């Protein structure tokens, strides 16, 4: 089987990446896989070969962290399935991994498409996980009449080395946004607030993975953190917690440094950087560059339509909304990431996010 022309857009998230997925989805030759990696995660990439039925279970099995958020009344704005519910619910069946964000991005009938995918993949013979993913990508390309696959997930720089190992032919785009603006957006997003608190739990417990948490670890956690590990929690524990933007600046820096370092390991023809501010300032130029890199034609009609889908109203949000002291503190926490990008944090910078 010839591998699908495949590109991964990796980055911090909160950097216009959802808008970029929507724009790519309007291109007649691009299969836009919106939050595919965020949805299927490591569970869909076991080390040992698996049968088609086992691979299907990894695509179908609800993602526990997303289910906890929905059940707790803290859904992310990226969740598309819950806006137009189908046959699956978090309270009964659970929402399949592919159904939250991937399939509703492609069709108005995500349940029907999920049924088609099951028929296509469940009967496949035992194979490496990457081969199953490649077969699914090829099937989806044929199903929607597309020629190139672009996967884009937020908070994804950590997956990049593993994706390169699994898909050595793939290309990578590192998408990033002005540090202070991106970090401030993260600080107001339920997903990133939850991520920050879960990172705090691991730090307090002294573990690298939640698989290493013991009952003793959990009992030692403060009462405003331990409930986040349960099947349901009070959303106020995430929504109302005082989390200074600086913490998200540190997170932004870590993710950007990881992304920049990874890109440096790739051959020149397999890597591309994309600043969201540049995309806003000259969308036709940047989208032409992206389409060429992905391997599709940047038609004038697509460029005209795509350019209208970008909103610039929140450039410089951090500088406008924070005090001088808060902004200086946030910019300092973003310094490592800015250095990795070869930039200084511009007090007048900032962009809108999707």
N, C-alpha and C positions, 0 to 999 in steps of 0.2 A: 504494500500500500504506500503511495506517495504521500509524505506528510503534508498537512495543510500549511499554506503560507501563514505563518503564525507570528504575531507580535504581542508582547506584554507591555502594558503601560503601568509602571510601578511608581509609587510615590507615597506621600504622607496622608493623602486624603484632605478634604476641605480646601482643595486647590483648583476648583473648577473641573474636577475629574468626572463628576456625574454629568455635567453639561457636555463634556467631551464625548462620553459614551453616547449621549443622545444625538450629538452631531454625527458621529461615526455611523450610528444606526440609520441615518437618513441616506447614507451613501449606498447606491444600488449594488455595489460589489463587496461591501464589508459586512461580515457577520460580527456584530458587536456583542461580546459576552460581558454583560454588565455584572460586576461583583461575583464572577464565577468562583475565583479562588477564595474570596471571603466567605462564600456560601458552602463550598464543599470541604475546604480546609485540608488539614493533614490526613484526615480519615480517608480521603479518596486517593491517597498516595502511599499505600502500604509498601513495605520493602519487598515482600514476597509476591510472586504472581498470584492472581486471583481469577476466579471464574467471572463470566459476564453477570451471573446472578449476584455474586458478591459485590461487584462493581456497582450494579444497580442499587443495591442496598445503601452504599455510600452516598449515592446521589439522592436517594429518597429519604434516608434517615434524617429527621429534623436536627438542626444545629442546636445543641443544648443552650448555648449562650444567647442565641436569638430568641429561643422559646421562653427562657427566663425573663427576658426584657419585655416581651409581649404580654406574658401572663401577669407581669408585675405592673402593667400600665405604663410602660416606658418604651414604646416602640420608636425605632429610628425613622426619620423622614425618608430614608432610602427604601424602606419596606414598601413594596408595591402591592403585594398580594392582599394585604389586610385592608387596602382601600376599596377593593372590589372582591370581597371574599368569594371563594368557590366551595368545593366540597370538603376542604381541610380546615380545621380550626385548631388553635393552640390548646384548647381545653379538652378536646376529644382525641382526634387523630394526630395532632401536631402538624405543623406546616412543613412539607418536604423541603430539603435543603435547596433544591433548585427553584422552588416556587416563590420564595420571598422576593428575590430581586432579579434573577436571571431570566426566567421564562416570561414574566409579565412585561419585560423590556422588549421581548421579541414578538409577542402575540397578545391578542385580547382574549384568547382561550388557553391560559396556562395549564389548566387541568387536562385538556385534550392533548396539548403538546407533550405533557409529562407522560401520558399513556402511550403516545407514539414512541417516545424515547425508551420506555420500558421494553416495548416490543423489539426495538432496534438493538438494544445493548444486552438485555438479560440472557439471550441465547448465545452470546459470544463464547468462544472457548477460553480456557485458562491462558492468561497472558500477563505481561507486566502492566502495571497501572498506567504508565505513560502510553502504551499501545491502546488501551481502552479509551483514554482521553482523546487520542488522535482519531480513533474510529468515530467517536461521538462528534468531534469537531467536523470531520469529513461528512458525516451524515447530516449534521445541521447545515453545513454549507450547501449540500445538495437540496435539502428540504426548502431552504429559503433562496436558492439560486444565487449564492454569493461565491466569491473566489478567494477572499482573504479573511483570516480570523484575527480579531483584535480583542484580547481580554484586558479588562481594566478593573482593578479593585483598589479601594482605598486602604491605607495602612498596610501596604504590601511590599515595602522594600525588604523586609525580612525573608520573604519567600523567594526573592530573586535568585540566589545561588542554587536553591533546589530546583527551581524551574529551568535554569540553564542546564543542570545535570540531566533532568528528565527530557528536555526538549532542546538538544544541542543545536538544532537548526534555527531556533527562534531568534527574533530580534527583540530589542528592549528599548523602550522610551522612558526616560526619567522625567516625570512631570513634577514641577514644584511651583510654589507661590511665595511671595514675600513673607518672611518669617513672622514678624509681629502680627500681621493681619491673619495669617493662617493659624497661628497659635491662639489668638483671641477667638476665632471661629471654633476651633477645637474646644475651647473652654466652655462654650455654650451648647455643645452638641452632646446628647445623651450617651451616644456610643463612646465618644472619647472621654467623657467624664467617668463612665464605667470602666474603661480601659485603665485610666489613671488610678482609680481606686483598687482595681484588681492588681495592678503593679505594686501598689502599696502593700497589699496583703502578702504578696510573694516576698517583698523586701523585709517586712516584719517577721515573716516565718523563716527567712533565710533559705528559700528554695528557688530553683530556676524554673520549675514546672509545677502546675497544680496536681499532677500525678504524684508528686512527692509530699503533698500535704498530709499530715496525720491528724487524727482526732485531737491530739494534744495541741498541735499547731492551731487548730480552729478554736479550741477552748481558750487559747491565750490571746485571741484577737479581741479588740474592743467591740462593744455592742453595736457600733455604727458601721462596722466592716463585716463581721462574721455573717450577718444575714444575707449578704450579697452572694454567698456560696450556695444558698438554698434554692429550691425550685421556684420560689416566689418571695419577693421582698417588697418593702415599702418604697415606692419610687422616690419619696422625699429624701431617702438616704443618699440618692444620687443627685436628684434635682436641686435640693436645697443645701447641699454641702458647700462650705466655703473652700473653694479650690482656686488659689491665685493663678492668674494667667502665666506667671513665671514657670509653673510646673509644666505647662503645655509648650512653652518655649523650649524647655529642656527636651521634651519629647520630640518636638519638631526637629531640633538639632540632631538628635540621635538618628532619627529616620533619614534625614537629608544626608548626613555623613555616611550612613550605610549605603544609601542609593548612589552617592557620588563615587564611593570606593568600589562598589560593584561595577558601575559603568566603566571604570578605568581598566577592569580586567577583560573587557570585551574587545574584539577586533573593531576597527573603525566602521566597517560596513554593517555591524550588528548593533550599533548603539546610536541613540539620539537623545538630546536634552530638549525640553520644552518648558519655557517659563510662562506661566499663565498670564503675567503682565504683557509679555510679548504677543501672546495670542490675542489679547484684548486690543493692543495698540495696532496690530497689523494682521487681522485674522486671515485675510486671503493669502498673504505670504506664508504664515505659519502653517495653515491648513494645507497649502500646496506642498510645503516641505514634508509634512506628516504623511499625506497621501502617497507621495513619491516614495517615502521610506517604507511604508506599509506594502506598497506594490500595486496601487490602484490609481486610476486616472483622476486628477483633480479637475473635474469638469466645471466650466463657468457656472452652470446652473446649480450645482451642489455648493460651490463656494458662495454664491449669492445667498442661497437659503441658509447655509450654515452660519454665515456672518451675522445674520439677524437674531441668532439664538444665544448670543453672548451679551451679558449685562455687565456694565462697568460701574454701577452706582455705588459700590462699597469700597472702592480703592481708598486706602488710607484710613480704614475704620479704626485701627488701633490708635493711630495718632490723634484722631478726632475725639474718641470716646474715653481715653484714659488720661489721667493726670500726667503732668510732666514726669513725676517720680515713677509712677506705674509704668509709663511707656519706656523710660530709660531702663528700668529693671527688666522689662520684658525683652527689650532689644538686646540687653546684655546676655540674657539666657539663650538667645538665638545666635549668639556670636559664632559659636563653633560651626553651626550649619551654614551661616553666611560665608565663613572662610572656606568651607568645603566647596561652595558654589563659586568661589572667587569673587564674592560680592561683599559690600558693606550694607548693613540694614539702613534703608533710606527712610527718613522720617516722613517723607511725603508719599511713600509707597502704599500699596494696598489694592486689592481687587475684590470683585464679587465672587461668590461661590454658588455652586448649584445646590 
